[in-house]
């Protein structure tokens, strides 16, 4: 998977396909958001929202599973 900037993509679409830009940009906005899970977890640990105990480990598993049962 490759992470891209949705805003940069929409700007490009608008320049290259000006007549169809509205529809394409709406499709981009409807797409799921992807992010670097390990980076998010690292930031949450740095900010003190996740600790290095059993509960913190469980939270990391839930986050890595995308909120599904881990």
N, C-alpha and C positions, 0 to 999 in steps of 0.2 A: 504494500500500500504506500502511496505517496501523499504527503500532506501538502495542500496548496492553499493559497489565499483566495477565498471566495470573492472578496472585493476586487482583487486583481483580475480574476477570471471574468467577472461581470464587466469590468472596464474594457477588457480585451474584446469580449463579445459585442459590446456596444460600438466599438470602433470598427470591427470587422463585419458585423451583421446588424447595421443600425435599424433596419426595418423589422427584424425579428427579435431584437434585443429584449423587449419586454417579456416575451414568452420564455426565452432561454434563461433570463435572469430570475424569473419566478421559479423555474425548475431548479436552478442552483440554490435558491433560498429554501426550497422544500427538502433538499438533501440532508441526510443525517450529518451531524458535526463529528469530525474525527479529531482526535488529539493524542498527544504523546502521554500515555498513561503513566509511565515511570516518572516523567517530568512533573505531572500533576501530583502524584504521590509524594515526590520529593519536596515540592512546595508546601503541601499540606503538613508534612512532618516538620519542615523548617518553621512554619507558622504556629506549630504546636497543636494542630487539630488531630494529628495521628501520633500516638505514642508507640514505643517499642515494646509493648506488653501484649498479652494474649488478645485483648480487645482490638488493639491497633493492627495486629496481624490479621484478624478477622475482617477488619475494615479494608485492608489492602486486598484481600482475596475477593471481597465483594466488588471493589472498584475495578480490579482486573477482569472480573467476570462480566463487567458492564451492567452491574446491578442485578444480574440473574443469581439464582441460588448458587453459592460457591461451596 
